[in-house]
Amino acid sequence: MNLFAGRRLKMTDKIVVLSTCGSAEDARRIAHKLVESRVAACVSIVPQVESVYRWQGAVESAAEWLLVIKSSRERFAGLREAIQAIHPYEVPEILALPVVDGAANYLAWLAESVAEDAR
């Protein structure tokens, strides 16, 4: 069943970015830096997810903290650069997913929170 059949979807300029890190301290430090620098409106920290991945030819697993980062396409380059500058991983996960739609008041708050001119 296609939930979107027959509906015209409007794409927003908002994104959700996923990243993981190896400790609660790193997660909090990264989250605070992203919000303070206004490249993210909000970062939700999901504790202790288990990640299974291939690294240097071997299958590994690790407990990680998932960062769910709310931002905009316009701010993504700065967000990506900020994560790469402060993240302890050699290859940090940085995946941007589009936000198709959302509550108008939440999307307005998000836009205001990442506006460069609001500094």
VENWOCOR-V155938 format. One line per field, one symbol per residue. phi: phi as a letter, one per 40 degrees, with the letter a starting at -180 (. if undefined). burial: b if it has 24 or more other C-alpha atoms within 12 Angstrom, else e. A space follows every 10 residues. Layout:
phi->???
burial->???
This chain:
phi->.ccbdgbccb ccccbbbbab acacccdccc dccccdcgcb cabcbbcfcb bbacafgbcb aacbbcbbbb abdcccdccd cccccbcccc bccabcbcbc aacdcccccd dccbccccc
burial->eeeeeeeeee eebbbbbbbb bbbeebbbeb bbbbbebbbb bbbbbbeeee eeeeeeeeee eeebbbbbbb bbbebbeebb ebbeeebeee ebbbebeebe eeeeeebeeb bebbeeeee
